[in-house]
Every structure is written in C-alpha cells, then in structure tokens.
Amino acid sequence: MSRFQDDDDWVGTPPEGRYTRDRAKPEFWWRQRPVGIAAAGLLIVIVVIVVIALAH
C-alpha cells in the first residue's frame, strides 16, 4: 500500500463542478488584455535599458 492517497484516480463529478453554456461568460475573457499589457511593460523596460546603456 502507498504511504499517501492518490487523488488523481477519482471517478465522478470534478470537485470544481461544471458550468453550462448559459452560465458561461465568454465576454469576460474577451475583455482581458494581459498580452498587450505585458508587451507594453516589456517595451518600456527595453527603452529604459537602451537609454541607460547610451548614457554611459
């Protein structure tokens, strides 16, 4: 017997439950812009590094 219980072999409804199509809100994900924000932040960091490198 194993020293710990393996929870990966359960059968049945997942603990987080399921959402039907009428309860799903795809517009929530359409409004998310993490890639754009990350790209803008990366661009600012690159500009700052270039300015510091050229100043020395």
N, C-alpha and C positions, 0 to 999 in steps of 0.2 A: 504494500500500500504506500501511496505517496505521502510525504510529510505535509503537503499543503493541498488544498482543494483547488481543482482546476475549474474555473468558472466559464471557460470557453466552450464547453460541450453541453450547454443548456439547450433545451428544446422548448419552443413556445413563443409567446409574445415577447419581443425585446423589452428590456426594462424602461427604455426611453419612450416607448409607445410609438404609435404611428399617426401621422396627420393625413387626413383625406384631402382631396384636391380642393374642396370648397373651403377648407381652413387654411390652406397654404397661401402665402403672400409673396409671389414672385417679385412684386414691385419693391419689396424690402431689399432684395439683392440687386435689383437694377439701380437703386439709389446709392449703392456702396461704390466708393471710388478709391480703394486702397492703393491700386496700382498707380494712379495719377498722383496721389499724394506722395507715395514713395519715390516716384520718378522726380518730382519737383524737389524733394528733400535731397536726393542724390545729386541733382544738378547744382543745387546751392552749395553742397559740400565740395563738389569738384571745382566750382568757381572760386570758392574761398581758398582751396589748396593751390590753385593756379596763381591767384593774386599773391598769396604768401610766398610762393616759390619765385615769382618775378620780382618781388620787393627785395629779396636778399641778393 
